[in-house]
């Protein structure tokens, strides 16, 4: 059986912020159709790692490749969908369809109106997250969970081959988490690679092929999520007393 192609590869990624080490020699990869969860407590470096892998935070050392190309020379951003931690302040006046349509910009020629294919992709994304009936509403009138669905739809509208989500379940109820789980399951079946930052596995746990656990800027585990069951439950309840293992319930200090 042919191994799935590598869509993201990090080797010895080291990042300092304000002169302090945040990531220390991170090496791992993500394959097509694979769901990789980045786990860890507050201050473990999860979000910094994601932002560094996408070129949003500079590295002091190490290399990153996207779809076999060095990050510095990569320009095919239409292949990647990124859902940052929910922050919609700058989008509060925008309508839902406008926000989702922004996910097609990398596919469109500048200054030209959207093509039928662009409009269809936006509609499919809205339907996928159950927000088609709110397409004309302003983002500011939606609940936090609904806003998160819109941001996910924006990423899905681009029909990415790699979907990166940073804490998509934070602050949303179980119903919204289950909607997200269904979306990610469908994306994985279509061959999309998924890398998701989680504070706790929750409803997404059954979808995770590999868990990469960060502790103090280093990889403490890279393997099946189930191998961590003795340390904590996927719901985030601490079992062990080792400081380095208190990683999913928010108890790790910076």
matplotlib code that plots the C-alpha trace (Angstrom):
import matplotlib.pyplot as plt

x = [0.0, 1.4, 2.0, -0.1, 2.0, 3.4, 1.6, 3.5, 6.9, 8.6, 12.3, 14.0, 11.6, 12.8, 11.1, 11.9, 9.6, 10.9, 14.2, 12.5, 12.4, 8.8, 9.5, 12.6, 13.5, 10.0, 10.0, 6.9, 4.8, 1.2, 0.1, -2.9, -6.1, -4.6, -6.0, -3.2, -4.1, -1.7, -2.3, -1.0, -1.8, -1.6, 1.9, 3.0, 3.5, 0.6, -0.6, 2.9, 3.8, 0.8, 1.6, 5.3, 4.4, 2.3, 5.0, 3.2, 5.9, 9.6, 11.8, 15.2, 16.1, 14.7, 12.8, 9.2, 7.9, 4.4, 3.4, 7.1, 8.2, 10.1, 8.0, 10.0, 9.2, 5.6, 2.9, 0.0, -2.0, -5.3, -4.3, -4.4, -7.4, -6.6, -9.0, -7.3, -8.5, -11.9, -11.5, -14.3, -13.9, -12.7, -15.5, -18.4, -19.9, -19.6, -22.4, -22.0, -21.8, -19.2, -17.0, -17.3, -16.7, -13.3, -12.2, -12.3, -10.0, -6.9, -8.8, -9.9, -8.2, -7.8, -10.6, -12.8, -16.2, -16.7, -17.3, -20.2, -17.7, -16.8, -20.4, -21.2, -18.3, -19.5, -23.0, -21.6, -19.5, -22.5, -24.7, -21.9, -21.8, -25.6, -25.5, -27.1, -30.2, -28.1, -26.1, -27.5, -27.1, -24.3, -21.6, -22.1, -25.6, -24.5, -23.6, -20.0, -20.6, -22.3, -19.4, -17.0, -19.0, -18.8, -15.0, -14.7, -17.0, -14.6, -11.8, -13.9, -14.9, -11.4, -11.6, -8.2, -6.0, -4.7, -7.1, -5.5, -7.7, -6.5, -8.7, -12.0, -13.9, -12.9, -16.0, -18.5, -21.1, -21.2, -23.7, -21.3, -18.5, -20.5, -21.2, -17.4, -16.7, -19.0, -17.4, -13.9, -14.9, -16.3, -13.1, -10.9, -12.8, -12.2, -8.5, -8.0, -5.3, -6.4, -4.2, -6.1, -5.0, -7.0, -7.0, -8.9, -9.9, -13.7, -16.0, -13.0, -11.1, -12.5, -11.3, -7.7, -5.1, -2.1, -1.7, 1.3, 1.6, 3.6, 5.2, 7.3, 7.9, 9.0, 7.2, 6.4, 4.4, 3.8, 1.5, -2.0, -4.3, -5.2, -1.6, -2.1, -5.2, -3.2, -2.2, -5.5, -8.9, -9.8, -12.2, -9.3, -9.5, -6.1, -5.1, -1.3, 0.6, 3.5, 3.7, 4.6, 1.4, -1.0, -1.6, -5.3, -7.1, -5.5, -3.4, 0.1, 1.7, 3.6]
y = [0.0, 3.4, 5.8, 9.0, 12.0, 14.4, 17.7, 19.4, 18.6, 20.4, 19.7, 21.1, 24.1, 26.5, 29.8, 32.5, 35.3, 38.3, 36.5, 33.5, 30.0, 29.0, 26.0, 23.8, 21.6, 20.5, 17.7, 16.1, 15.7, 15.5, 13.3, 13.6, 12.4, 12.3, 14.1, 15.3, 17.0, 19.4, 19.1, 20.9, 23.3, 27.0, 28.2, 24.9, 26.5, 25.0, 28.2, 29.5, 26.3, 26.6, 30.2, 29.4, 26.5, 28.9, 31.6, 34.0, 33.8, 33.7, 30.7, 31.0, 27.5, 24.6, 24.1, 23.8, 22.3, 22.6, 20.1, 19.3, 23.0, 25.1, 27.5, 30.5, 29.6, 28.4, 30.5, 28.1, 29.2, 28.2, 24.6, 25.6, 26.6, 28.3, 28.9, 31.0, 31.3, 33.0, 36.7, 38.4, 42.0, 43.2, 41.3, 42.4, 44.6, 42.0, 39.7, 36.0, 35.3, 38.1, 36.5, 33.0, 34.4, 35.7, 32.1, 32.0, 35.0, 32.9, 31.2, 34.4, 36.8, 40.3, 42.8, 40.3, 39.3, 35.8, 33.0, 30.6, 28.1, 30.5, 31.2, 27.5, 26.8, 29.5, 28.0, 24.5, 25.7, 27.5, 24.4, 22.2, 24.2, 24.7, 28.4, 28.8, 30.4, 33.1, 34.1, 37.6, 38.2, 40.3, 38.3, 40.4, 39.1, 35.5, 33.4, 32.5, 29.0, 30.3, 32.7, 29.8, 27.9, 30.9, 31.1, 27.3, 27.8, 30.5, 28.0, 25.2, 27.5, 27.4, 23.6, 23.2, 20.1, 21.0, 22.4, 24.0, 24.9, 26.6, 25.8, 25.4, 24.0, 26.6, 28.3, 26.4, 23.9, 20.2, 20.6, 22.9, 20.5, 17.7, 19.7, 20.4, 16.7, 15.8, 18.4, 17.2, 13.5, 14.4, 16.4, 13.5, 11.1, 13.4, 13.2, 16.5, 16.6, 18.1, 19.7, 20.9, 22.6, 21.3, 22.1, 18.9, 16.2, 16.2, 15.3, 15.4, 12.6, 9.7, 11.4, 11.9, 9.6, 11.0, 13.2, 15.5, 16.5, 19.7, 20.4, 23.4, 23.8, 20.3, 17.2, 15.0, 12.4, 11.7, 8.8, 7.5, 9.5, 6.4, 5.9, 9.0, 7.6, 6.8, 10.4, 12.1, 11.6, 13.1, 15.3, 17.0, 15.6, 15.2, 11.8, 12.0, 14.3, 14.9, 18.6, 17.7, 15.7, 18.3, 19.3, 19.3, 21.0, 24.4, 23.9, 24.3, 27.5, 29.6]
z = [0.0, -1.1, 1.8, 1.6, 0.5, 3.1, 3.0, 5.9, 7.3, 10.1, 11.1, 14.2, 14.3, 17.0, 17.9, 20.4, 21.3, 23.1, 23.5, 25.3, 23.8, 22.9, 20.6, 21.0, 18.0, 16.8, 14.2, 12.8, 9.6, 8.4, 5.6, 3.2, 4.7, 8.2, 11.3, 13.6, 16.9, 18.6, 22.3, 25.3, 28.1, 28.1, 27.2, 25.7, 22.3, 20.3, 18.6, 18.1, 16.3, 14.0, 13.2, 12.6, 10.2, 8.2, 8.1, 10.4, 13.1, 12.2, 13.1, 14.7, 13.4, 11.4, 8.2, 7.1, 3.9, 2.5, -0.2, -0.8, -1.2, 1.3, 3.2, 1.9, -1.7, -1.2, -2.8, -3.5, -0.4, -2.0, -1.0, 2.7, 4.8, 8.2, 11.0, 13.7, 17.2, 17.1, 16.7, 14.8, 16.0, 12.6, 10.8, 13.0, 10.3, 7.6, 6.5, 6.8, 3.0, 2.6, 5.3, 3.7, 0.2, 1.4, 1.5, -2.3, -2.9, -3.5, -6.3, -8.0, -10.4, -8.8, -9.5, -11.3, -10.0, -8.5, -11.0, -10.7, -9.3, -6.5, -5.6, -5.6, -3.3, -0.9, -0.9, -0.3, 2.6, 4.2, 3.9, 5.3, 8.5, 8.7, 8.2, 4.8, 6.3, 8.0, 4.9, 4.9, 8.6, 10.1, 11.9, 15.0, 15.7, 15.8, 18.8, 19.5, 18.2, 15.0, 14.4, 14.7, 12.1, 9.7, 10.1, 9.4, 6.3, 5.1, 5.2, 3.6, 0.7, -0.5, -0.9, 0.9, 0.8, 4.3, 6.9, 10.0, 12.9, 16.1, 19.1, 17.1, 20.1, 22.6, 24.1, 22.0, 23.2, 22.5, 19.7, 17.8, 18.5, 17.0, 13.9, 13.6, 14.1, 11.2, 9.0, 9.7, 9.1, 5.7, 4.9, 5.9, 3.8, 0.8, 1.4, 3.2, 5.8, 9.1, 11.8, 14.8, 18.0, 20.9, 24.6, 25.1, 22.6, 23.4, 20.5, 18.0, 19.8, 17.7, 14.5, 15.6, 13.9, 15.8, 18.8, 19.1, 22.7, 23.5, 26.9, 27.5, 23.8, 23.1, 21.8, 24.7, 22.6, 18.9, 18.4, 19.0, 21.3, 23.1, 24.3, 26.5, 28.3, 31.4, 31.7, 31.2, 29.8, 26.5, 28.3, 29.9, 33.5, 35.0, 36.3, 37.0, 39.4, 37.1, 36.2, 32.6, 32.2, 33.3, 29.7, 28.8, 31.7, 31.7, 34.8, 33.1, 34.1, 31.5]

ax = plt.figure().add_subplot(projection="3d")
ax.plot(x, y, z, "-o")
ax.set_aspect("equal")
plt.show()
